[in-house]
Amino acid sequence: CRYVPYNTSNKQFHWAKKAKWKKAWEEEVAWCIYENRKKLGKLPYQKAHVTVVFNHTHMFDKDGSYTAAKPIIDGLVKQGVIPDDSPEYIDLHVEQRKAIKVSEQNTQIRIYDT
């Protein structure tokens, strides 16, 4: 999936730019769900294990990485993969790996029904 811009609670985007990135992520998640619909099985999952892996040249701090994953989780809810983003429906883990080059930056999303 696409690159996630550096954004933490200390460095906020303008609301319009943030809305643009949120919409882009929702579209990206929708496309990924569409491409993998058969692999995902019956939706919505009653309890999903979701792992988001950021491969970036700039590492987030721990709370920043979970903040960066929020639009992805919102996209999963909007696409009907999970009913809600509360702990009752999702077990979320966020990992980070250091990318050496900007061209190597990407985001991986792994979803399992538990």
Secondary structure, DSSP 8 states (H G I E B T S, - for coil): -------BTTB---HHHHHHHHHHHHHHHHHHHHHTHHHH-SSS-SSEEEEEEEEESS---HHHHHHHHHHHHHHHHHTTSSS-SSTTTEEEEEEEEE-SSGGG-EEEEEEEE-
